Amino acid sequence: MTIDITGRSASEIATDLRERIERGELAPGTLLPSVRTVAADLGVNRNTVVAAYRQLAQAGLVEARGRGGTRVADRTTVAQEGYAPDTVLRDVGTGNPDPALIPDPTSALVRSTRPVLYGEPVIDPGLEAWARDWMADQLAHDDLRITVTSGASDAIERLLAQALQRDDAVALEDPCFLSALHTVRTGGYRAIPVEVDTDGMTVEGLRAALDAGVRAVIVTPRAHNPTGASLSAERAAALRDVLAAHPYVLVIEDDHFSLLSRAPLHSVIGSGQRRWARIRSMSKFLGPDTCLAVTASDPDTADGLAVRLTPGTTWVSHILQRMTHALVTDDAVRADIERAAVHYADRNAAFARALSERGLPVAPGDGLNLWVPLPVPAATVRNDLMRRGWLVREGDPFFLSSGTSGSFLRLTVHDLDDTAARTLADDIAAAAGTRRPAARGGRIDA
């Protein structure tokens, strides 16, 4: 496709392309001519074309993809977690915690209703003191600062906004947590995929991303979503060694499963890292509607976050903060959270064994979900399972890179009883064309 661009100044060139994109003449994914080609065709300096393309990138209209050139941005919505509306199928792709295992906040809420006025501290002192101790695990930084945001995605969005410019590159795990991918794309940043294996983010993948010039790295140290992988001590140490040569790259550690995790925490934030943040959300153990996350970070990063969390306008409700503090410091609630953690781990492990017995080897990993490799295309299995009454989530939306090897389902099965779990395991095996057990029946629980 030939694109005849007009204009003599950066503004004129950008306006010409903007109008074509807005009219739909240039579809998402369309490759724009190279800077060299446009400059030669128009008889202008290459820097003029660079400035025009930068204006379009800052407006979110195009994406610079390095050697892949500059393409018209795709503004389609990224898939998100949650129930599928208006379905009669049994949904086992939600990514949700079990509502029966979320602590009742009623009594804590009653104790959290003191009025807070303009000018008071943004962070509740009690929550801040508790969070400082909680967040310090394996951090080789004594000068950490605490920030409270409206969930982990809010924290990531604010962290990137105070450190990066539009079109800067961000290293993301591949496959990737849907919310992180959505946040990076809607923020106008370039997502650079870093492969994940059974020990988490790979060293060579991170090294390649840093060589590509990423300005931020988002890492899940344990219970990676969707795969369930957790960093081993050796892998975390190797990643720290790679990051040590890039102390001013912002390293964001998203420890989303925290109190529910069955894996030990191995941090990638080294003592020499100058820009860093660790995020822990309450959504998995206190419920998604809690909408609160705690971030520990270096002082400069914390100051950048504070600018975007002003008293009385964008702070997180002190009622919510005090309620959260009351819950996480209550021994009975912490015991309930521990029981929930055991339940998720046991049910996922049992279902993984059931699939393995049916010819589909699955590693249970850590987290709310199971990552199931398939010997046939996931779409084929999904369609077959829909006919059998199940709604599952394919693995494709979680991948950044095209042409991924393998086919996967991500399943949320921890709330299935034995009968439903056994039926689903049989149906997946039938849809995938693997063998079934000799006889049905019995328990699948651990």
C-alpha positions in Angstrom: 0.0 0.0 0.0 1.4 3.4 -1.1 0.7 6.3 1.3 1.2 9.7 -0.3 1.9 11.9 2.6 1.7 15.7 2.3 3.2 18.6 4.3 6.4 20.5 4.8 6.5 21.0 8.6 6.2 18.4 11.3 2.8 19.8 12.2 1.5 19.6 8.6 2.7 16.0 8.2 1.2 14.9 11.5 -2.1 16.6 10.6 -2.3 14.9 7.2 -1.8 11.5 8.8 -4.1 12.2 11.7 -7.0 13.0 9.4 -6.4 9.9 7.3 -6.4 7.7 10.5 -9.5 9.4 11.9 -11.4 9.0 8.6 -10.5 5.3 8.5 -8.3 5.5 5.4 -5.4 4.0 7.4 -6.5 0.9 9.3 -5.0 -0.2 12.6 -1.8 -2.0 11.9 -1.0 -0.2 8.7 2.7 0.3 8.3 3.7 3.9 7.7 6.6 4.7 5.3 10.0 4.9 6.9 11.3 8.3 8.1 14.0 8.2 5.3 11.4 7.5 2.6 9.0 10.3 3.7 11.9 12.8 4.1 13.1 12.0 0.6 9.6 12.2 -1.0 8.8 15.5 0.6 12.3 17.0 0.4 12.4 17.8 4.1 14.9 17.0 6.9 14.6 13.6 8.5 14.2 15.2 11.9 11.0 16.9 10.7 9.5 13.5 9.9 10.7 12.1 13.2 9.0 15.0 15.0 5.8 14.4 13.1 5.8 10.7 14.0 6.5 11.5 17.6 3.5 13.8 17.7 1.3 11.0 16.4 2.8 8.6 18.9 2.1 11.0 21.8 -1.5 11.3 20.7 -1.8 7.5 20.7 -2.4 7.3 17.0 0.7 5.3 16.0 3.1 2.9 17.6 6.8 2.8 17.0 8.0 -0.8 16.9 11.7 -0.5 16.4 12.7 -2.6 13.4 9.1 -3.3 12.9 8.6 0.3 11.8 5.8 2.7 12.8 2.2 1.4 12.5 -1.2 2.8 13.0 -2.2 2.0 16.6 -4.9 -0.6 17.3 -7.4 0.8 19.8 -9.3 -2.4 20.3 -10.1 -3.3 23.9 -7.8 -5.7 25.7 -9.6 -8.7 27.2 -10.1 -8.3 31.0 -10.9 -10.6 34.0 -14.4 -11.4 35.2 -17.6 -13.2 34.4 -19.0 -13.3 30.9 -22.4 -11.5 31.0 -25.6 -13.1 29.8 -24.4 -16.7 29.4 -26.2 -19.9 30.4 -22.8 -21.8 30.4 -20.9 -22.7 33.5 -18.1 -20.1 33.5 -14.7 -21.5 34.5 -12.6 -18.7 33.0 -13.4 -15.8 35.4 -10.1 -15.4 37.3 -12.1 -14.5 40.4 -11.6 -15.5 44.0 -14.3 -17.5 45.7 -16.8 -15.0 47.3 -17.5 -17.5 50.1 -13.8 -17.2 51.1 -13.7 -13.4 51.2 -13.9 -12.1 54.8 -17.0 -10.2 55.9 -15.9 -6.5 56.4 -19.0 -5.5 58.4 -17.5 -5.2 61.9 -14.3 -3.7 60.5 -16.2 -1.1 58.6 -18.2 0.0 61.7 -14.8 0.8 63.4 -13.6 2.8 60.4 -16.0 5.7 60.0 -14.3 8.7 61.7 -14.7 11.7 59.4 -11.5 12.8 57.6 -11.2 16.4 56.4 -9.2 18.2 53.8 -5.5 18.6 54.7 -5.2 15.4 56.7 -2.5 12.9 55.7 -3.2 11.0 52.5 -2.3 7.6 54.1 -3.9 6.4 57.3 -1.1 6.2 59.9 -2.1 2.8 61.2 -2.2 1.2 57.8 1.1 2.9 56.9 2.9 1.6 60.0 1.6 -2.0 59.4 2.4 -1.8 55.6 5.9 -0.7 56.2 6.8 -3.9 58.1 4.8 -6.0 55.7 6.4 -4.7 52.5 10.0 -4.7 53.7 10.4 -8.5 53.2 13.6 -9.2 51.2 14.0 -5.5 50.3 17.6 -4.3 50.5 16.4 -0.7 50.9 15.9 0.9 54.3 14.5 4.2 52.9 11.3 2.7 51.4 8.2 4.9 51.3 4.6 3.7 51.4 1.8 4.8 49.0 -1.8 3.6 48.9 -3.6 3.5 45.5 -7.0 2.2 44.2 -5.7 -1.2 43.4 -2.7 -2.7 41.6 -3.6 -1.5 38.1 -4.0 2.1 39.4 -0.6 1.8 41.0 1.0 0.6 37.8 -0.6 3.3 35.7 0.6 6.0 38.1 4.1 4.5 38.4 4.5 4.5 34.6 3.0 7.9 34.1 5.4 9.6 36.6 8.4 7.9 35.1 7.8 7.5 31.4 6.7 9.3 28.3 4.3 8.1 25.7 5.9 5.5 23.3 8.6 4.5 25.9 9.1 0.8 26.0 8.0 -1.4 29.0 9.1 -5.0 29.5 6.1 -7.3 30.2 6.0 -11.0 30.9 4.8 -13.1 27.9 2.2 -14.5 28.5 1.0 -11.5 30.5 -1.5 -10.5 33.2 -4.4 -8.9 31.2 -4.7 -5.8 33.4 -1.0 -5.0 33.1 -1.1 -5.4 29.3 -4.3 -3.2 29.2 -2.6 -0.5 31.3 0.5 -0.4 29.2 -1.3 -0.2 25.9 -3.9 2.4 26.9 -1.1 4.5 28.4 0.6 4.7 25.0 3.7 2.7 25.9 5.3 0.0 23.8 5.1 -3.5 25.3 8.2 -5.6 24.9 7.5 -9.3 25.5 9.8 -11.3 27.9 9.3 -15.0 27.9 8.1 -16.8 31.0 9.0 -20.4 31.8 8.4 -22.6 34.9 10.7 -20.4 37.0 9.2 -17.1 35.9 10.6 -14.3 33.8 13.6 -15.6 31.8 17.1 -14.1 32.1 17.7 -14.0 28.3 14.4 -12.4 27.7 15.0 -9.7 30.2 18.5 -9.0 28.8 17.1 -8.7 25.3 14.4 -6.3 26.5 16.9 -4.1 28.3 19.1 -4.1 25.2 16.0 -2.9 23.3 15.9 0.1 25.6 13.0 -0.5 27.9 12.5 2.2 30.6 10.5 0.0 33.0 10.1 -3.7 33.8 7.0 -5.3 35.4 7.7 -8.6 37.1 5.4 -11.0 38.9 7.6 -12.7 41.6 5.1 -15.5 42.4 1.7 -16.8 41.3 2.2 -15.4 37.8 -1.1 -14.9 36.0 -1.8 -16.9 33.8 0.8 -19.6 34.2 1.1 -19.9 38.0 4.9 -19.7 37.8 7.0 -18.3 40.7 10.6 -17.1 40.6 13.1 -19.6 42.0 15.8 -18.2 44.2 18.4 -18.8 41.5 16.3 -17.1 38.8 15.6 -14.1 41.0 19.3 -13.7 41.7 20.2 -14.0 38.0 17.5 -11.3 37.1 19.0 -9.0 39.8 22.4 -9.4 38.3 21.1 -8.4 34.9 19.2 -5.4 36.3 22.2 -4.3 38.3 23.7 -2.8 35.1 20.5 -0.7 34.6 19.9 1.0 38.0 17.7 3.7 36.6 15.3 1.4 34.9 12.0 1.4 36.9 11.5 -2.1 38.3 7.9 -2.8 39.3 7.4 -6.0 41.3 3.7 -7.0 41.3 3.2 -9.4 44.2 -0.5 -9.7 43.7 -1.1 -13.0 45.5 1.0 -12.1 48.6 -0.9 -13.5 51.7 -2.5 -16.3 49.6 0.7 -17.5 47.9 2.1 -20.9 48.7 5.5 -20.0 47.2 8.3 -18.1 48.9 9.0 -14.5 47.8 12.2 -14.0 45.8 12.7 -10.4 44.9 14.3 -9.0 41.8 14.9 -5.6 43.4 18.6 -5.4 44.2 20.4 -3.0 46.6 21.7 -0.9 43.7 18.4 -0.4 42.0 17.6 3.4 42.1 14.0 3.3 40.7 11.8 0.5 42.1 8.4 -0.3 43.4 6.7 -3.3 45.0 2.9 -3.5 44.8 0.6 -5.7 46.9 -3.1 -5.6 46.2 -5.9 -6.6 48.6 -8.2 -7.8 45.8 -7.4 -11.6 45.9 -7.9 -12.1 49.7 -10.2 -9.2 50.6 -12.1 -9.1 47.3 -11.8 -7.2 44.1 -14.2 -4.5 45.3 -11.8 -3.5 48.0 -9.9 -1.5 45.3 -6.8 -0.9 47.5 -3.2 -1.7 47.0 -0.1 -0.8 49.0 3.1 0.2 47.1 6.6 0.4 48.6 9.1 2.4 46.6 12.2 4.5 46.6 11.8 8.1 47.8 11.9 9.7 44.3 9.3 7.3 42.9 7.1 7.9 46.0 7.4 11.6 45.5 6.2 11.2 41.9 3.3 9.1 43.1 2.4 11.6 45.8 2.0 14.4 43.2 -0.8 12.3 41.6 -2.5 11.5 44.9 -3.5 14.8 46.3 -5.5 15.2 49.5 -9.3 15.4 49.1 -9.3 14.7 45.3 -7.4 11.6 44.3 -6.6 10.0 47.6 -7.9 6.6 48.6 -10.8 6.8 51.1 -9.6 6.7 54.7 -12.7 4.6 55.5 -11.5 2.0 53.1 -7.9 2.3 54.4 -8.9 1.8 58.1 -11.3 -1.0 57.2 -8.4 -2.8 55.4 -6.1 -2.2 58.3 -8.6 -3.6 60.7 -9.1 -6.7 58.6 -5.5 -7.6 57.9 -4.5 -7.2 61.6 -7.4 -9.3 62.9 -6.2 -12.8 63.8 -9.5 -14.5 62.9 -9.4 -12.8 59.4 -5.8 -13.8 58.9 -6.8 -17.4 59.8 -9.6 -17.3 57.2 -7.2 -16.0 54.6 -4.8 -18.9 55.3 -7.7 -21.4 55.0 -8.6 -19.8 51.7 -4.9 -20.1 50.5 -4.9 -23.8 51.4 -8.3 -24.3 49.6 -7.1 -22.7 46.4 -3.9 -24.7 46.3 -5.5 -28.0 47.2 -8.3 -27.7 44.6 -6.0 -26.6 41.8 -3.6 -29.4 42.6 -6.4 -31.9 42.6 -7.7 -30.7 39.3 -4.3 -30.7 37.8 -3.9 -34.4 38.9 -7.3 -35.2 37.4 -6.3 -33.8 34.0 -2.9 -35.5 34.1 -4.6 -38.8 34.7 -6.7 -38.1 31.6 -3.6 -37.6 29.4 -3.2 -33.8 29.8 -0.1 -33.2 32.0 -0.6 -30.0 34.0 1.6 -28.3 36.7 -0.7 -26.7 39.3 1.6 -23.7 39.9 0.4 -21.0 42.4 -2.5 -18.6 42.2 -6.3 -18.7 41.5 -6.0 -20.4 38.1 -4.6 -23.4 36.2 -2.6 -23.0 32.9 -3.5 -26.0 30.8 -1.4 -26.9 27.7 -3.3 -28.6 24.9 -2.3 -30.9 22.1 -4.9 -29.3 19.8 -6.0 -25.7 19.0 -7.6 -24.1 22.0 -10.4 -22.7 19.9 -11.4 -26.3 19.0 -11.5 -27.3 22.7 -13.4 -24.1 23.6 -16.1 -24.8 21.0 -16.5 -28.4 22.0 -16.7 -27.4 25.7 -19.4 -24.8 24.9 -21.5 -27.5 23.4 -21.0 -29.5 26.7 -22.1 -26.5 28.8 -18.8 -24.9 29.8 -17.3 -21.5 29.1 -13.5 -21.5 29.2 -10.9 -18.9 28.5 -8.3 -19.5 25.8 -4.7 -18.6 26.3 -4.2 -16.5 23.2 -5.3 -13.1 24.7 -2.6 -13.4 27.4 0.3 -13.4 24.8 2.0 -10.3 23.5 4.0 -11.9 20.7 2.4 -13.3 17.7 2.9 -16.9 16.6 3.2 -18.2 20.1 4.2 -21.9 20.4 1.5 -24.1 22.0 -2.1 -23.9 22.8 -3.5 -23.2 26.2 -6.6 -22.8 28.4 -6.6 -20.8 31.6 -9.1 -22.3 34.0 -10.6 -21.1 37.3 -11.8 -24.3 39.0 -11.3 -23.8 42.7 -15.1 -23.4 43.4 -16.2 -26.6 41.6 -17.4 -29.5 43.7 -16.1 -33.0 43.1 -18.9 -33.9 40.7 -18.5 -30.8 38.6 -14.7 -31.0 38.6 -14.8 -34.6 37.5 -17.2 -33.8 34.7 -15.1 -30.9 33.5 -11.9 -32.9 33.5 -13.6 -35.7 31.5 -15.1 -33.1 29.0 -11.7 -31.4 28.5 -10.0 -34.7 27.9 -12.7 -35.7 25.4 -12.5 -32.3 23.6 -8.7 -32.5 23.4 -8.8 -36.1 22.2 -6.7 -37.6 25.1 -7.5 -40.8 26.9 -10.0 -41.0 29.7 -9.7 -42.9 33.0 -11.0 -46.5 33.1 -13.9 -45.6 35.4 -15.5 -42.4 36.6 -16.3 -41.6 40.2 -14.5 -41.0 43.5 -13.0 -37.9 44.8 -10.6 -35.5 43.1 -9.8 -33.5 46.2 -6.3 -33.6 47.8 
